[in-house]
Amino acid sequence: MIKAAAATKPTRAELELLRVLWPIGPATVKQVHQAMQKERADVTYANVLRQMQIMHAKGLLTRDESERSHVYAPAQSQNMLQTRMLKELIHKAFSGSGKALVMAALRKHVSQEEREEIRKFLHGDER
């Protein structure tokens, strides 16, 4: 049974592959492998192929089989997946409070430069 992408939470390795695939768009395993090798020399073609096949079976990737080399694409846009995962995090870890998430992030995980960008955004100085 194939799970729907909306119900599937990607693993860390799957997110790593999606972060490579989102900017390049629909691609063959070879193209994804080459892009991943730029960040990690130890990644093998066989591992990328297997990971992409698993992700297709889970509904995280679509696959065009009309050409000799199959072309894979993310089933969801980066923004859609990040939004869904953020909603889940807010619900589970912050009792549904977006404010609690933002306050936790601002206290410990945001640089002074990022704070200034956020301030400008909130005051409408940056569009």
N, C-alpha and C positions, 0 to 999 in steps of 0.2 A: 504494500500500500504506500503511495506517495503522499507525503505530508504537504500541506499548503505552506508556502513560504511565510505567510503572515503568522503561522502558528509555530514556526521553527526558529529556535534561538541558535544563532551561529556560534560555533566554538571559537576559541582564540585563533586557531589555525585557519578556520574558514573566514574569519574577519580579516586576517592578514591577506588572504587570497583576494577577497572582495576589494580591499584597499588598493590592490594592484589592478584589478579588473575595472573598477569604476572609471578611473581616468582614461584608460585606453579604449573602453567600449568593447563591443563584441569581438572576441578573439579566439584563436585556436589555442590548444594546449601548448604548442611550441612557443607562441607569442607570450603567453602568460609565464611559461617557464623561463624564457629569456629575461623578461622584466623582473621576475623574482630573483634571478641569479645576480642582478645588480645589487640587491640588498643582502642576499645570503648565498654565498658561493656553494654551500653544501646541499642545496635543494636539488633533487634529481627529477628528471623528466617523468620517471615512473611514479614518483610520489605526487607530483602535480596532477598527472593524469588521474590517478586513483582518487585524489582529493576532489577533483572536479566532477568525477563520476558520482561520488558519494553526495556531493552538494546538489547535483542534478536530481538524484533520487530523492533527496530531502525537499526539493522544491526551491532551493536557494538560487539555482542557476537554470536558465533555459538552454536548450541545445538545438541548433539547426543542423540537421543531418543531410541536407540536400547536396552538399559538396563532399568530396573525398575526405577532407579534414573537417571534422565537426567544429562548428563555431558556437562558443558558449557566451552567454551574457547574464548579468545579474537579473534575477527575477524581480527585484525591487531596487528602486533608486537608493542612493546613499542616504539622501534626506529622509525618505520613507522609513528605511530600516532604523536609522539613528533615532528618529522620532518615536517609533514603536518601542525601541529598547529603553529610551529615556522615560517614557510613560511607565513602563514596567518597573524601572528602577525607582522612580518617584513613588509609585504605589507600594512597592515592597519594602524599600529601605527608609522612606521618609513619610510614611503614613499618608500618602497622597498629597503632601505639601510641596509644591514647587519652590515656595519661599525657603523651606528648610534645606532643600537641595542647594539652592543658590547661596544661602548663608554659609553652609558647610564648605562649599567650593571657595567662596571668597575668603574665608578664614584661613584656609590651609593650602589651596592649590592654584592660586591666581597671583601672577607676578604684578608688580607695581605698574608696569607698562600695560598689562592686560586690564588692570583696574581702571586706568585712565581711558582706554578704549571703551570699556563698559560705561563709564561715566558719560563720555561723549554720546554714546548711543542712547542712553536713557534720557539725556537732555536734548536730543534731537540735533546735536551739533554735527553728526556724521550721517550722511545719507548715501 
